[in-house]
Amino acid sequence: MQTVDVGNSSVGVASWRGESATLRRFSSPEQAAASLTGPAWVISVQAERLACLAAAAPPEAQLTLLEGAPLPLADPRLEHSAGADRVAAALALLPGPGIALDAGTAVTLDLISADGVYQGGFIAPGPAAALAGLASKAPALPLLPGDPCAIAPGGETVAALSAGAWGLVVGGLDRLVLAAREHLGHDAPVRATGGWAEAWVSASALDGLLLDPLLVHRGIRRWAEHGC
C-alpha cells in the first residue's frame, strides 16, 4: 500500500508493509510519480501539482483521490473548508483527544476531542512563508529561507531577521498549542510532523510534544481502509 501527500512545496510518499512504512519526500510531483509501484491513495492541497502527479504516474499506480471529511464535525462548515491534509492529520489522532501539528509552508494545528469529533484548529504561515511575505512588503529586507536558528539577538540584519522570524514562529506555535489545550484539556498530547517539526519541538518551551513523521500518512491509510 502507498499513501501520497501532495503539498505546496513537496510530495510525500509512504510505502507500507504491515504497520511500518518508509517515507520519502520529493520536490516535484513527477519525481514522486516515478517512485509509485502500485495502487496509491492520494490527498492534495495543490490542484496543479496533483495534476502533474496524475499525468506522470505509471498505469500500475492506480491513484485514488480522497476527498471530503469522513469523521464527525464540530462545525459542518469544516466539510467544505478543511484541506485534506488537515482531515488526514485529524484522522490519525483518533480516538482522541489530541492535537496534530503539521509544519510546512503553512503550519496547521488540528484538534480531535475525547469523543472523536473534529474541532477544526489553526492555520498560520510557516517561517519561509512569513519571511517571503515580509520581504514583499519591505523591499529593503533580504528574502531568507526561514531556516531554524538560535533565538538570540542578531548583530546585523540577516541574523536579526533570521532569529526574529524563527523566534516568532516558535513562540506563536507554543501559544496556539496552549489555546488548543485550553479547549481540549491541558494534558492533550501533541503530535508534530512536517519539514521543520523537529526543530520546533527542540526549541519549544512546552512539554508533551511527540514527533510523528508518518502522522498524515497514517491518517491517509485510515481514510483509505475504513473511511473513519
N, C-alpha and C positions, 0 to 999 in steps of 0.2 A: 504494500500500500504506500502511496506517495501523497503528501499534502503540500500545497503550494500557497504561499502568501505573497501576492503581488503588491508591493508597497510603492511609495513615492520615489524612493531612491535605491531600493534593492529588491530582489526577489528571493525569498527563502524557500528551499525545497527540503522536505524531510522525508527520508526513506525509512519506513517502519519494518521492523522484524519483531513480532510479539509486542512487548510493552516498551521496547527501546527503539531509538531512532538515531540516524545520522543526519545532522542538519548542515546544509551548505547554503551560502549566500552568494548571489550573483549580481553583478552591477547592471546587466542588461537582460531583458526578457528572452532574447534569442539564446544567450548562454544557458539560461535556466531551462529553456525548452529542449536544448540539445542533451541535457542530463536526464530527461524523463525516459523511462524504460517500460512503462506500463500504465494502467489506469491511475489518474491523479484527480484529487478533489481540490478545488481552487477557490480561494477568496481573493477579492481585489478591491482596492480603493482608487484605482487609477485605470480608467477605461482604455486609454491609448496604449498603455503598457500591457494590459490584458490582451488587447487585440494583437499586439506584436507577439506575445507568447503563443496565442492560439494559432497564428499564421505560421509560426516556426516549429510548432510541436509535431513530432512524428506521429503517424497514424495510430501506432500502438499506445500512445499516451492516453487516448480516450478521456479528454478533460471533462469534468463535471463542475459547473459553476454553482456555488452555494450562495443563496440569497434569502432575504427575509430574516426573521428573528424567532427561531424555534424554542422559545422559553417564555415563561410568564413575565409580563412587563409591569413595572410600577406606573408607567405613563404610556398609553397606547401610541403616542406620537413617536416613541422610540423605534417602532417597527419600520417607519419610513425614513427616519433621520439618522439612526446609528449605523456607522460603517460596519461592514462585515468583519473587519479586524477587531473592532470593539466587541461585537457579538461573540466571536470565537474566543476572545480572552475571557469574557464573562462565562461562557460555557465551561471553560477549563476550571473555573472556580467552584463549580457545583460539587457537593450540595450547599456550600456556603456556611457561614458568611466568609467573605473575602474581598480583597482589593487587588485588581490587576493593573500594573503599570507597564506600559509599552513605550520605550524610549527610542523614538526615531526622529524623522523630520519634524513631525508633531509628537508631542507626548500626550498619551491618554491615560486616564485613571478611570477604571470601571468597577462598579460595585455590585455584588450579589449579597442579598440579605440572608439571614439564617434560615428562612423558609424557601430559598432558592429563587427569589424574584429579582429580576434585573432592575437596578435602581438608576441606571444611567451613570453619569460621573462628570469628569472634567476633561477639557481639551485645551492644550497650551502649546506655544511654539517651543521646539527644541532649541538648543544653543545655536546651531548653524542657521536655522530659520530666523531666530531673534537677531543675530548679527547681520544677516542679509537685509532684514527689514530696516535695521538701524543705519546700515551703510547707504541704503537707498534714500533715506530721509536726511542723512548728514554726510554729504559727499566728501567732506574733509577727513572723515574717518575711514580707515582701511577696511576692506572686506576680508574677514577672518573665517577660518573653517569651523570655529566653535569647539575645538578640542578641549577635553578636560585638562585642568591645570591646577596648580596650587592657588588657594584662595588667600592671597596676600597682596598688600598694596604694591602696585607696579610703578617703577621709576620712570617709565616712558610710555607713550601712547599704546603701543601694541600690548605690552604687559598689563597695563591698567585695563584696557578693553577686554583682553582675554580673561583676566581674573574677575572683572566686573560681571561679564556675561555668565561665566560659569558659576560664580557665587550666587547670582540672581536666580539661575535655574535650580541649583541645589536647594537654596533656601525656599524658593517658591514651591518646589515639589514637596518639601518637608511640610510646608503649611497646608498644602492640598491634602496630603495624607492625613494630617491631624483633623482636617474638616471631614474627610471620609470616615475616619474612626469615630468622630463625634456622632455621625449619622448611623453607623453600624454597631458601634461598641468599641471601646478603647483597646480591646485585645484582638481586633480583627487582623488576621495576617495579611501581609502584602507580598505579592509575587511579582517580581520585576523581570522584564525581558526587553530585548531590543539592543541596538548597537552601542549605546553608552550607559546601559543599565548598571553594569558592574562598577563603572566609575562613580555613578550617583550613589550606589549602595556604600561604596567605600568612603565617600565624602559626607554622607548624611549623618545627622545627629540623632536619628531615630533608631529604635530597636525593632526587632521582629520583621526584618526585611529579608526575603528569600530570593535568590537568583534562580530563574527558571527559563533557560533559553528556549525550551520547547513549549512554553505556555500557549501561545497562539496555535501552534500545530496540534497540541493535544485537544484544544477546542475544535479545530477543524475536523480532527478524527472523530470526536464525539458527535459532531454535527453530521458527518457523513454516515456513521454507523447507526446512529439512533435518532438523529433529529432532535435530540434533547440533551 
